[in-house]
Amino acid sequence: MQISKHKVAAIHYTLRDDAGNILDSSQERDPLYYLHGKGNLIPGMEEGLEGKAKGDKAKIDVVPEKGYGKRNPQLIQEVPIKAFGGQKIEVGMQFETNQGELITVTQVGPETVTVDGNHPLADQNLHFDVEVVEVRDATPDELAHGHVHGPGGHH
């Protein structure tokens, strides 16, 4: 069975940047399960996995436009430090906005905090080493919900 729209795939992956530094890996963890064709992975990764089968290994290079996008300067803002309710703020901290988006603190001043709403991997080329460990049909519930319900299709 090959990875195609509405199939559940399980993969092991290692993600590297242009310099070869490991940014993330599923090695020593459970594989990543996802529902193909539902936007559960970045577009370049889904495109690179299309047609692969259990046991296949691939090197997938993803440009920013097919990954986490180009940096958008409009997503960098200064906000009053009092907006954080008096809690101690440090560079690198991340918060979820009321709209569910992740922001990262990039600078802390005496009166303001600079936050960046860009994904931390925006503007980066991504290099994946991937091994497909399972491919199966999605269950009707998974298709209706748009995501995997676990390795065997359960929550």
DSSP file with accessible surface (Angstrom, degrees, kcal/mol):
  #  RESIDUE AA STRUCTURE BP1 BP2  ACC     N-H-->O    O-->H-N    N-H-->O    O-->H-N    TCO  KAPPA ALPHA  PHI   PSI    X-CA   Y-CA   Z-CA
    1    1 A M              0   0  119      0, 0.0    53,-0.7     0, 0.0     2,-0.3   0.000 360.0 360.0 360.0 136.7    0.0    0.0    0.0
    2    2 A Q  B     -A   53   0A 125     51,-0.2     2,-0.3     1,-0.0    51,-0.2  -0.740 360.0 -99.5-105.4 153.8    1.3    3.4   -1.0
    3    3 A I        +     0   0    0     49,-3.3    48,-3.1    46,-0.3     2,-0.3  -0.534  63.0 138.0 -69.5 124.2    0.9    6.8    0.8
    4    4 A S    >   -     0   0   40     -2,-0.3     3,-1.9    46,-0.2    32,-0.2  -0.930  58.9 -43.0-155.0 177.1   -1.9    8.7   -0.9
    5    5 A K  T 3  S+     0   0  134     -2,-0.3    32,-0.2     1,-0.3     3,-0.1  -0.186 125.0  13.5 -52.7 134.0   -4.8   10.9    0.0
    6    6 A H  T 3  S+     0   0   70     30,-2.4   132,-1.6     1,-0.3     2,-0.3   0.585  97.2 122.4  73.3  16.3   -6.8    9.5    3.0
    7    7 A K  E <   -B  137   0B  44     -3,-1.9    29,-2.8   130,-0.2     2,-0.5  -0.806  60.1-131.0-100.2 148.4   -4.2    7.0    4.0
    8    8 A V  E     -BC 136  35B   1    128,-3.1   128,-2.6    -2,-0.3     2,-0.4  -0.874  28.3-171.1 -95.6 129.7   -2.6    7.0    7.5
    9    9 A A  E     -BC 135  34B   0     25,-2.3    25,-2.3    -2,-0.5     2,-0.5  -0.935  15.1-154.3-121.9 146.8    1.1    6.8    7.4
   10   10 A A  E     +BC 134  33B   0    124,-2.5   123,-2.8    -2,-0.4   124,-1.4  -0.986  23.4 177.1-117.0 129.8    3.6    6.3   10.2
   11   11 A I  E     -BC 132  32B   0     21,-2.5    21,-2.9    -2,-0.5     2,-0.4  -0.953  28.3-146.4-132.8 150.0    7.1    7.7    9.7
   12   12 A H  E     +B  131   0B  35    119,-2.4   119,-2.6    -2,-0.3     2,-0.3  -0.932  34.9 176.7-104.8 141.0   10.4    8.0   11.6
   13   13 A Y  E     -B  130   0B  24     -2,-0.4    13,-2.7   117,-0.2    14,-0.6  -0.975  30.1-157.6-144.4 155.8   12.2   11.2   10.6
   14   14 A T  E     -BD 129  25B  16    115,-1.8   115,-2.3    -2,-0.3     2,-0.5  -0.989  19.1-154.2-131.3 127.3   15.2   13.3   11.4
   15   15 A L  E     +BD 128  24B   8      9,-3.3     8,-3.2    -2,-0.4     9,-1.3  -0.897  15.4 179.6-105.7 129.0   15.1   17.0   10.5
   16   16 A R  E     -BD 127  22B  77    111,-2.9   111,-2.4    -2,-0.5     6,-0.2  -0.915  20.5-132.2-125.1 155.2   18.3   19.0    9.8
   17   17 A D    >   -     0   0   29      4,-1.8     3,-1.9    -2,-0.3   109,-0.1  -0.293  47.1 -83.0 -90.2-175.8   19.0   22.6    8.8
   18   18 A D  T 3  S+     0   0  107    107,-0.3   108,-0.1     1,-0.3    -1,-0.0   0.796 130.5  54.5 -60.6 -29.0   21.3   23.7    6.0
   19   19 A A  T 3  S-     0   0   80      2,-0.1    -1,-0.3     1,-0.0    -3,-0.0   0.491 119.9-108.4 -84.0  -3.6   24.4   23.3    8.3
   20   20 A G    <   +     0   0   37     -3,-1.9     2,-0.2     1,-0.3    -2,-0.1   0.473  67.9 149.0  90.1   3.7   23.4   19.7    9.1
   21   21 A N        -     0   0   95      1,-0.1    -4,-1.8     2,-0.0     2,-0.5  -0.513  52.3-117.4 -71.9 135.4   22.4   20.4   12.7
   22   22 A I  E     +D   16   0B 102     -2,-0.2    -6,-0.3    -6,-0.2     3,-0.1  -0.622  35.3 174.3 -75.7 123.3   19.6   18.1   13.9
   23   23 A L  E     -     0   0B  68     -8,-3.2     2,-0.3    -2,-0.5    -7,-0.2   0.714  66.2  -9.5 -98.0 -30.6   16.6   20.2   14.8
   24   24 A D  E     -D   15   0B  62     -9,-1.3    -9,-3.3     0, 0.0    -1,-0.4  -0.967  60.4-178.3-164.6 154.2   14.1   17.4   15.6
   25   25 A S  E     -D   14   0B  25     -2,-0.3   -11,-0.2   -11,-0.2   -13,-0.0  -0.975  27.3-151.8-159.1 146.5   13.9   13.6   15.4
   26   26 A S    >   +     0   0    1    -13,-2.7     3,-1.9    -2,-0.3   -12,-0.1   0.427  61.6 122.4 -95.9  -1.6   11.5   10.8   16.1
   27   27 A Q  T 3  S+     0   0   87    -14,-0.6     3,-0.1     1,-0.3    -2,-0.1  -0.317  77.5  21.8 -59.7 144.6   14.3    8.4   16.7
   28   28 A E  T 3  S+     0   0  193      1,-0.3    -1,-0.3     0, 0.0     2,-0.3   0.588 120.7  77.0  69.2   9.0   14.1    6.9   20.2
   29   29 A R  S <  S-     0   0  130     -3,-1.9    -1,-0.3     1,-0.0     3,-0.1  -0.832  97.2 -75.1-132.2 176.3   10.4    7.8   20.2
   30   30 A D        -     0   0  140     -2,-0.3    -1,-0.0     1,-0.1     3,-0.0  -0.394  60.9 -95.9 -67.2 152.3    7.2    6.4   18.7
   31   31 A P        -     0   0   29      0, 0.0     2,-0.6     0, 0.0   -19,-0.2  -0.242  40.1-103.0 -65.3 161.3    6.8    7.1   15.0
   32   32 A L  E     -C   11   0B  64    -21,-2.9   -21,-2.5    -3,-0.1     2,-0.4  -0.773  34.9-159.0 -86.6 122.6    4.8   10.1   13.8
   33   33 A Y  E     +C   10   0B  52     -2,-0.6     2,-0.3   -23,-0.2   -23,-0.2  -0.863  19.5 164.7-100.6 137.6    1.3    9.1   12.5
   34   34 A Y  E     -C    9   0B   6    -25,-2.3   -25,-2.3    -2,-0.4     2,-0.7  -0.983  40.3-115.4-149.7 159.7   -0.5   11.5   10.2
   35   35 A L  E > > -C    8   0B   0     -2,-0.3     3,-1.2   -27,-0.2     5,-0.6  -0.875  39.0-130.7 -98.5 113.0   -3.5   11.5    7.8
   36   36 A H  T 3 5S+     0   0    3    -29,-2.8   -30,-2.4    -2,-0.7   -29,-0.2  -0.396  84.6  19.9 -69.4 136.7   -2.2   12.2    4.3
   37   37 A G  T 3 5S+     0   0   30    -32,-0.2    -1,-0.2   -31,-0.1   -32,-0.1   0.478  98.7  92.7  88.7   4.3   -3.9   14.9    2.3
   38   38 A K  T < 5S-     0   0   91     -3,-1.2    -2,-0.1   108,-0.0    -3,-0.0   0.206 101.8-104.2-114.3  12.7   -5.5   16.7    5.2
   39   39 A G  T   5S+     0   0   61      1,-0.1    -3,-0.1    -4,-0.1     7,-0.0   0.749  78.3 134.2  75.5  21.3   -2.7   19.3    5.9
   40   40 A N  S   <S+     0   0   66     -5,-0.6     2,-0.3     2,-0.1    -4,-0.1   0.673  71.5  38.6 -76.6 -18.0   -1.4   17.5    9.0
   41   41 A L  S    S-     0   0   29     -6,-0.2    -4,-0.1     1,-0.1     5,-0.0  -0.863 105.4 -82.7-122.4 164.2    2.2   18.0    7.7
   42   42 A I    >>  -     0   0   21     -2,-0.3     4,-2.1     1,-0.1     3,-0.7  -0.311  47.9-111.2 -63.1 149.8    3.9   20.8    5.9
   43   43 A P  H 3> S+     0   0   69      0, 0.0     4,-2.7     0, 0.0     5,-0.2   0.877 114.5  53.4 -55.4 -42.3    3.1   20.7    2.1
   44   44 A G  H 3> S+     0   0    8     22,-2.9     4,-1.8     1,-0.2    23,-0.1   0.850 109.0  49.9 -63.9 -32.7    6.7   19.9    1.0
   45   45 A M  H <> S+     0   0    7     -3,-0.7     4,-1.5    21,-0.4    -1,-0.2   0.935 111.1  48.0 -71.2 -45.9    6.8   16.9    3.4
   46   46 A E  H  X S+     0   0   26     -4,-2.1     4,-1.4     1,-0.2     3,-0.4   0.930 111.6  50.9 -60.0 -43.4    3.5   15.5    2.1
   47   47 A E  H  < S+     0   0  106     -4,-2.7     3,-0.3     1,-0.2    -1,-0.2   0.907 110.2  49.9 -61.1 -40.3    4.6   16.0   -1.5
   48   48 A G  H  < S+     0   0   21     -4,-1.8    -1,-0.2     1,-0.2    -2,-0.2   0.749 112.5  47.0 -70.3 -24.4    7.8   14.1   -0.7
   49   49 A L  H >< S+     0   0    1     -4,-1.5     3,-2.3    -3,-0.4   -46,-0.3   0.651  81.3 119.1 -91.8 -16.8    6.0   11.2    0.9
   50   50 A E  T 3< S+     0   0   99     -4,-1.4   -46,-0.2    -3,-0.3     3,-0.1  -0.234  84.4  10.7 -52.7 127.7    3.3   10.8   -1.8
   51   51 A G  T 3  S+     0   0   28    -48,-3.1    -1,-0.3     1,-0.3   -47,-0.1   0.354  94.2 133.4  85.8  -5.8    3.6    7.3   -3.3
   52   52 A K    <   -     0   0   61     -3,-2.3   -49,-3.3   -50,-0.1    -1,-0.3  -0.397  38.9-155.3 -75.8 157.1    6.0    5.9   -0.7
   53   53 A A  B >   -A    2   0A  24    -51,-0.2     3,-2.6    -3,-0.1    79,-0.3  -0.822  35.8 -63.1-128.6 166.9    5.3    2.5    0.9
   54   54 A K  T 3  S+     0   0  155    -53,-0.7    79,-0.2    -2,-0.3     3,-0.1  -0.220 123.3  22.4 -51.5 131.6    6.2    0.7    4.1
   55   55 A G  T 3  S+     0   0   46     77,-3.2    -1,-0.3     1,-0.3    78,-0.1   0.177  90.3 132.5  93.8 -16.7   10.0    0.3    4.3
   56   56 A D    <   -     0   0   67     -3,-2.6    76,-2.8    76,-0.1     2,-0.4  -0.419  40.2-158.3 -68.7 144.5   10.8    3.1    1.9
   57   57 A K  E     +E  131   0B 157     74,-0.2     2,-0.3    -3,-0.1    74,-0.2  -0.951  15.7 176.1-120.8 143.9   13.5    5.6    3.0
   58   58 A A  E     -E  130   0B  21     72,-2.5    72,-3.0    -2,-0.4     2,-0.5  -0.993  31.6-139.1-148.0 151.8   13.7    9.1    1.5
   59   59 A K  E     -E  129   0B 161     -2,-0.3     2,-0.5    70,-0.2    70,-0.2  -0.975  28.6-170.4-106.7 121.9   15.6   12.3    1.8
   60   60 A I  E     -E  128   0B  11     68,-2.7    68,-3.1    -2,-0.5     2,-0.5  -0.972   8.0-163.6-121.4 118.8   13.1   15.2    1.4
   61   61 A D  E     -E  127   0B 114     -2,-0.5     2,-0.5    66,-0.2    66,-0.2  -0.892   9.2-166.0-102.2 129.7   14.3   18.8    1.0
   62   62 A V  E     -E  126   0B   4     64,-3.3    64,-2.9    -2,-0.5     5,-0.1  -0.968   9.5-146.2-122.8 123.5   11.7   21.4    1.7
   63   63 A V    >   -     0   0   70     -2,-0.5     3,-1.8    62,-0.2     4,-0.4  -0.446  35.5-102.6 -79.7 158.6   12.1   25.1    0.7
   64   64 A P  G > >S+     0   0    8      0, 0.0     5,-2.8     0, 0.0     3,-1.6   0.865 120.3  59.8 -52.1 -38.5   10.5   27.7    3.0
   65   65 A E  G 3 5S+     0   0  122      1,-0.3     5,-0.1     3,-0.2    57,-0.0   0.756 113.2  38.0 -64.1 -23.5    7.5   28.3    0.7
   66   66 A K  G < 5S+     0   0   82     -3,-1.8   -22,-2.9   -23,-0.1   -21,-0.4   0.286 125.9  40.8-105.6   4.9    6.6   24.6    1.1
   67   67 A G  T < 5S-     0   0   13     -3,-1.6    55,-0.1    -4,-0.4     3,-0.1   0.329 130.2 -29.3-115.1-110.3    7.6   24.5    4.8
   68   68 A Y  T   5S-     0   0   90     53,-0.4    51,-0.4    56,-0.3    -3,-0.2   0.233  91.3-119.3-104.5  14.1    6.9   27.2    7.4
   69   69 A G      < -     0   0   24     -5,-2.8    54,-3.2    -6,-0.2    55,-0.3  -0.021  37.4 -51.6  83.1 174.9    7.0   30.1    5.0
   70   70 A K        -     0   0  119     52,-0.2     2,-0.1    53,-0.1    52,-0.1  -0.590  67.9 -90.4 -83.7 151.6    9.0   33.2    4.6
   71   71 A R        -     0   0   94     -2,-0.2    -1,-0.1    47,-0.1     3,-0.1  -0.422  37.2-150.6 -62.7 135.9    9.5   35.5    7.6
   72   72 A N    >   -     0   0   61      1,-0.1     3,-2.2    -2,-0.1    45,-0.2  -0.936   5.3-157.9-111.7 109.6    6.8   38.2    7.8
   73   73 A P  G >  S+     0   0  101      0, 0.0     3,-1.6     0, 0.0    -1,-0.1   0.774  90.1  68.4 -59.9 -23.2    8.1   41.4    9.4
   74   74 A Q  G 3  S+     0   0  158      1,-0.3    -3,-0.0    -3,-0.1    -2,-0.0   0.664  89.4  64.6 -70.2 -14.2    4.5   42.4   10.2
   75   75 A L  G <  S+     0   0   67     -3,-2.2    42,-2.8     2,-0.0     2,-0.5   0.384  84.9  86.8 -89.4   4.9    4.3   39.5   12.7
   76   76 A I  E <   +F  116   0C  72     -3,-1.6     2,-0.3    40,-0.2    40,-0.2  -0.926  60.7 164.8-105.5 122.3    7.0   41.1   14.9
   77   77 A Q  E     -F  115   0C 113     38,-2.5    38,-3.0    -2,-0.5     2,-0.5  -0.967  37.0-130.6-138.7 153.3    5.5   43.6   17.4
   78   78 A E  E     -F  114   0C 128     -2,-0.3    36,-0.2    36,-0.2    -2,-0.0  -0.897  30.2-176.7 -99.7 132.5    6.3   45.5   20.5
   79   79 A V  E     -F  113   0C  33     34,-2.7    34,-2.8    -2,-0.5     2,-0.0  -0.941  35.7 -92.3-126.5 151.3    3.8   45.2   23.3
   80   80 A P  E >   -F  112   0C  68      0, 0.0     3,-1.8     0, 0.0    32,-0.3  -0.362  30.4-130.6 -61.1 138.6    3.7   46.8   26.7
   81   81 A I  G >  S+     0   0   55     30,-2.6     3,-1.9     1,-0.3     5,-0.5   0.827 105.9  66.7 -61.5 -28.8    5.3   44.7   29.4
   82   82 A K  G >  S+     0   0  178     29,-0.4     3,-1.8     1,-0.3    -1,-0.3   0.712  81.8  77.1 -68.3 -14.2    2.3   45.2   31.6
   83   83 A A  G <  S+     0   0   73     -3,-1.8    -1,-0.3     1,-0.3    -2,-0.2   0.699  86.5  63.0 -65.8 -15.0    0.3   43.1   29.0
   84   84 A F  G X  S-     0   0   32     -3,-1.9     3,-1.6    -4,-0.2    -1,-0.3   0.259 112.2-119.4 -96.0  11.2    2.0   40.1   30.6
   85   85 A G  T <   -     0   0   71     -3,-1.8    -3,-0.1     1,-0.3    -2,-0.1   0.766  63.0 -61.0  64.1  28.0    0.4   40.6   34.0
   86   86 A G  T 3  S+     0   0   76     -5,-0.5    -1,-0.3     1,-0.3     2,-0.1   0.457  94.5 140.9  83.0  -2.3    3.6   41.1   36.0
   87   87 A Q    <   -     0   0  101     -3,-1.6     2,-0.3     1,-0.1    -1,-0.3  -0.427  64.6 -94.4 -74.2 153.2    5.0   37.7   35.3
   88   88 A K        -     0   0  158     -3,-0.1     2,-0.4    -2,-0.1    -1,-0.1  -0.522  44.0-158.9 -69.3 124.5    8.7   37.4   34.7
   89   89 A I        +     0   0   16     -2,-0.3     2,-0.3    -3,-0.1    -1,-0.0  -0.905  12.2 179.8-111.2 133.9    9.4   37.5   30.9
   90   90 A E    >   -     0   0  103     -2,-0.4     3,-2.0    17,-0.0    15,-0.2  -0.958  38.2 -91.9-132.6 150.5   12.6   36.2   29.3
   91   91 A V  T 3  S+     0   0   97     -2,-0.3    15,-0.2     1,-0.2     3,-0.1  -0.342 112.5  31.2 -57.3 134.7   13.9   36.0   25.7
   92   92 A G  T 3  S+     0   0   48     13,-3.0    -1,-0.2     1,-0.4    14,-0.1   0.150  84.3 132.4  99.7 -18.3   12.9   32.6   24.2
   93   93 A M    <   -     0   0   59     -3,-2.0    12,-2.9    11,-0.1     2,-0.4  -0.348  43.9-149.3 -63.8 149.2    9.6   32.2   26.1
   94   94 A Q  E     -G  104   0C  94     10,-0.2     2,-0.3    -3,-0.1    10,-0.2  -0.957  14.5-175.9-125.0 143.8    6.7   31.2   24.0
   95   95 A F  E     -G  103   0C  47      8,-2.3     8,-3.0    -2,-0.4     2,-0.5  -0.960  23.9-126.8-133.5 152.4    3.0   32.1   24.5
   96   96 A E  E     -G  102   0C 146     -2,-0.3     6,-0.2     6,-0.2     2,-0.0  -0.862  28.3-136.2 -99.4 130.5   -0.2   31.1   22.8
   97   97 A T    >   -     0   0   36      4,-3.2     3,-2.1    -2,-0.5    -1,-0.0  -0.265  30.1 -99.7 -76.2 171.3   -2.4   34.1   21.7
   98   98 A N  T 3  S+     0   0  169      1,-0.3    -1,-0.1     2,-0.1    -2,-0.0   0.730 126.9  57.5 -63.1 -19.7   -6.2   34.2   22.2
   99   99 A Q  T 3  S-     0   0  152      2,-0.1    -1,-0.3     0, 0.0    -2,-0.0   0.361 122.6-107.8 -91.4   3.0   -6.3   33.2   18.5
  100  100 A G  S <  S+     0   0   43     -3,-2.1     2,-0.3     1,-0.3    -2,-0.1   0.588  74.5 136.2  85.2  10.6   -4.3   30.0   19.2
  101  101 A E        -     0   0  115      1,-0.0    -4,-3.2     0, 0.0     2,-0.4  -0.681  53.5-122.4 -94.2 148.3   -1.1   31.3   17.5
  102  102 A L  E     -G   96   0C  85     -2,-0.3     2,-0.3    -6,-0.2    -6,-0.2  -0.733  27.6-172.6 -91.5 130.4    2.3   30.8   19.0
  103  103 A I  E     -G   95   0C  30     -8,-3.0    -8,-2.3    -2,-0.4     2,-0.4  -0.930  10.3-148.0-121.2 149.4    4.5   33.9   19.7
  104  104 A T  E     -GH  94 116C  26     12,-2.3    12,-2.6    -2,-0.3     2,-0.5  -0.954  17.2-125.4-118.5 134.4    8.1   33.9   20.8
  105  105 A V  E     + H   0 115C   1    -12,-2.9   -13,-3.0    -2,-0.4    10,-0.2  -0.659  32.9 169.3 -76.7 124.3    9.7   36.6   23.0
  106  106 A T  E     +     0   0C  61      8,-2.8     2,-0.3    -2,-0.5     9,-0.2   0.599  63.5  15.7-111.5 -17.9   12.7   38.0   21.2
  107  107 A Q  E     - H   0 114C 121      7,-1.4     7,-2.8   -17,-0.1     2,-0.5  -0.968  57.1-158.6-157.4 141.2   13.6   41.1   23.3
  108  108 A V  E     + H   0 113C  55     -2,-0.3     5,-0.2     5,-0.2   -17,-0.1  -0.987  18.1 174.5-125.5 120.4   12.6   42.4   26.7
  109  109 A G        -     0   0   24      3,-3.1    -2,-0.0    -2,-0.5   -28,-0.0  -0.584  48.1 -93.4-111.5-178.6   13.0   46.1   27.6
  110  110 A P  S    S+     0   0  119      0, 0.0     3,-0.1     0, 0.0    -1,-0.0   0.849 121.6  13.1 -66.9 -30.5   12.0   48.1   30.6
  111  111 A E  S    S+     0   0  145      1,-0.1   -30,-2.6   -30,-0.1   -29,-0.4   0.613 126.3  42.1-118.7 -21.4    8.6   49.0   29.2
  112  112 A T  E     -F   80   0C  48    -32,-0.3    -3,-3.1   -31,-0.1     2,-0.4  -0.906  56.3-148.6-132.8 159.7    8.1   46.8   26.2
  113  113 A V  E     -FH  79 108C   0    -34,-2.8   -34,-2.7    -2,-0.3     2,-0.5  -0.991  17.0-140.9-124.9 131.6    8.5   43.2   25.0
  114  114 A T  E     -FH  78 107C  15     -7,-2.8    -8,-2.8    -2,-0.4    -7,-1.4  -0.842  23.6-172.8 -94.4 126.9    9.2   42.3   21.4
  115  115 A V  E     -FH  77 105C   8    -38,-3.0   -38,-2.5    -2,-0.5     2,-0.5  -0.915  13.7-150.3-121.0 149.9    7.3   39.3   20.2
  116  116 A D  E     -FH  76 104C  14    -12,-2.6   -12,-2.3    -2,-0.3   -40,-0.2  -0.977   8.7-171.6-123.8 120.1    7.6   37.3   17.0
  117  117 A G        +     0   0   19    -42,-2.8   -15,-0.2    -2,-0.5   -41,-0.1   0.423  54.7 109.8 -90.5   0.9    4.6   35.5   15.5
  118  118 A N  S    S-     0   0   11    -43,-0.2   -14,-0.1   -46,-0.1    -2,-0.1  -0.459  82.7-100.2 -72.0 148.8    6.6   33.8   12.8
  119  119 A H    >   -     0   0   75    -51,-0.4     3,-2.4     1,-0.1    -1,-0.1  -0.436  32.0-118.5 -63.0 141.9    7.2   30.1   13.1
  120  120 A P  T 3  S+     0   0   68      0, 0.0    -1,-0.1     0, 0.0    -2,-0.1   0.769 115.5  49.4 -56.7 -23.2   10.7   29.4   14.5
  121  121 A L  T >  S+     0   0   30      2,-0.0     3,-1.6   -53,-0.0   -53,-0.4   0.295  81.0 131.1-100.1  11.0   11.6   27.6   11.3
  122  122 A A  T <  S+     0   0    5     -3,-2.4   -52,-0.2     1,-0.2   -53,-0.1  -0.316  73.1  19.0 -60.4 145.6   10.3   30.3    8.9
  123  123 A D  T 3  S+     0   0   73    -54,-3.2     2,-0.4     1,-0.2    -1,-0.2   0.472 101.6 119.7  74.3   3.1   12.8   31.2    6.2
  124  124 A Q    <   -     0   0   66     -3,-1.6     2,-0.3   -55,-0.3   -56,-0.3  -0.819  63.8-130.3-105.6 141.3   14.7   27.9    6.6
  125  125 A N        -     0   0   56     -2,-0.4     2,-0.4   -62,-0.1  -107,-0.3  -0.672  30.2-148.2 -75.7 138.1   15.3   25.1    4.2
  126  126 A L  E     - E   0  62B   0    -64,-2.9   -64,-3.3    -2,-0.3     2,-0.5  -0.932  10.7-162.5-116.2 136.7   14.4   21.9    5.9
  127  127 A H  E     -BE  16  61B  51   -111,-2.4  -111,-2.9    -2,-0.4     2,-0.4  -0.962  11.4-170.8-124.8 113.3   16.1   18.5    5.2
  128  128 A F  E     -BE  15  60B  16    -68,-3.1   -68,-2.7    -2,-0.5     2,-0.5  -0.871  17.9-161.1-107.8 135.4   14.3   15.4    6.3
  129  129 A D  E     -BE  14  59B  48   -115,-2.3  -115,-1.8    -2,-0.4     2,-0.4  -0.980  30.8-175.4-104.6 122.3   15.6   11.8    6.4
  130  130 A V  E     -BE  13  58B   8    -72,-3.0   -72,-2.5    -2,-0.5     2,-0.4  -0.940  24.5-169.6-128.0 142.8   12.4    9.7    6.5
  131  131 A E  E     -BE  12  57B  68   -119,-2.6  -119,-2.4    -2,-0.4     2,-0.6  -0.998  21.7-138.2-127.8 127.5   11.6    6.0    6.9
  132  132 A V  E     +B   11   0B   3    -76,-2.8   -77,-3.2    -2,-0.4  -121,-0.2  -0.746  25.5 172.8 -84.0 121.6    8.0    4.9    6.3
  133  133 A V  E     +     0   0B  38   -123,-2.8     2,-0.3    -2,-0.6  -122,-0.2   0.617  62.7   8.2-106.2 -15.5    7.1    2.3    8.9
  134  134 A E  E     -B   10   0B  56   -124,-1.4  -124,-2.5   -81,-0.0     2,-0.3  -0.966  49.8-173.5-162.5 146.2    3.4    1.8    8.2
  135  135 A V  E     +B    9   0B  19     -2,-0.3     2,-0.3  -126,-0.2  -126,-0.2  -0.978  22.9 155.1-139.8 130.2    0.7    2.7    5.7
  136  136 A R  E     -B    8   0B  35   -128,-2.6  -128,-3.1    -2,-0.3     2,-0.2  -0.952  46.5 -86.2-146.6 166.3   -3.0    1.9    6.3
  137  137 A D  E     -B    7   0B  91     -2,-0.3  -130,-0.2  -130,-0.2     2,-0.2  -0.515  47.7-116.0 -71.1 143.2   -6.5    3.0    5.3
  138  138 A A        -     0   0   15   -132,-1.6    -1,-0.1    -2,-0.2    10,-0.1  -0.499  29.0-116.2 -74.7 149.6   -7.9    5.8    7.4
  139  139 A T     >  -     0   0   42     -2,-0.2     4,-2.4     1,-0.1     5,-0.2  -0.450  26.5-108.5 -78.3 161.4  -11.0    5.0    9.4
  140  140 A P  H  > S+     0   0  108      0, 0.0     4,-2.5     0, 0.0     5,-0.2   0.897 121.4  52.3 -57.9 -38.4  -14.3    6.8    8.7
  141  141 A D  H  > S+     0   0   99      2,-0.2     4,-2.5     1,-0.2     6,-0.2   0.903 108.1  50.3 -64.1 -42.0  -13.9    8.7   12.0
  142  142 A E  H  >>S+     0   0    0      2,-0.2     4,-1.9     1,-0.2     5,-1.0   0.929 111.6  48.1 -62.7 -42.0  -10.4    9.8   11.1
  143  143 A L  H  <5S+     0   0   57     -4,-2.4    -2,-0.2     1,-0.2    -1,-0.2   0.920 112.9  48.2 -63.9 -41.8  -11.6   11.1    7.7
  144  144 A A  H  <5S+     0   0   80     -4,-2.5    -1,-0.2     1,-0.2    -2,-0.2   0.880 118.6  39.5 -66.0 -37.8  -14.5   12.9    9.3
  145  145 A H  H  <5S-     0   0   99     -4,-2.5    -1,-0.2     2,-0.2    -2,-0.2   0.635 104.0-129.6 -88.0 -18.6  -12.2   14.5   12.0
  146  146 A G  T  <5S+     0   0   18     -4,-1.9     2,-0.3    -5,-0.2  -111,-0.2   0.651  74.9  73.4  81.2  15.5   -9.3   15.2    9.7
  147  147 A H  S   <S-     0   0   83     -5,-1.0    -2,-0.2    -6,-0.2    -1,-0.2  -0.982  85.5 -87.5-154.5 165.2   -6.6   13.6   11.9
  148  148 A V        -     0   0   25     -2,-0.3  -113,-0.1  -115,-0.2  -115,-0.1  -0.464  21.4-152.8 -76.7 143.9   -5.3   10.2   13.1
  149  149 A H        -     0   0    8      1,-0.4     3,-0.2    -2,-0.2    -1,-0.1  -0.072  63.9 -64.2-104.8  29.5   -6.8    8.6   16.2
  150  150 A G  S >  S-     0   0   21      3,-0.2     3,-1.8     1,-0.2    -1,-0.4  -0.360  72.3 -54.6 112.8 170.8   -3.7    6.7   17.2
  151  151 A P  T 3  S+     0   0   77      0, 0.0    -1,-0.2     0, 0.0     4,-0.1   0.881 138.1  33.1 -53.6 -43.0   -1.7    3.9   15.7
  152  152 A G  T 3  S-     0   0   49     -3,-0.2    -2,-0.1     2,-0.1     3,-0.1   0.328 127.1 -91.7 -96.6   7.8   -4.6    1.5   15.3
  153  153 A G  S <  S+     0   0   10     -3,-1.8     2,-0.3     1,-0.3    -3,-0.2   0.582  90.1 121.3  95.1   9.9   -7.1    4.2   14.6
  154  154 A H              0   0  138      1,-0.1    -1,-0.3    -6,-0.0    -2,-0.1  -0.736 360.0 360.0-105.1 158.5   -8.2    4.7   18.2
  155  155 A H              0   0  182     -2,-0.3    -6,-0.1    -3,-0.1    -5,-0.1  -0.371 360.0 360.0 -67.8 360.0   -8.1    7.8   20.4
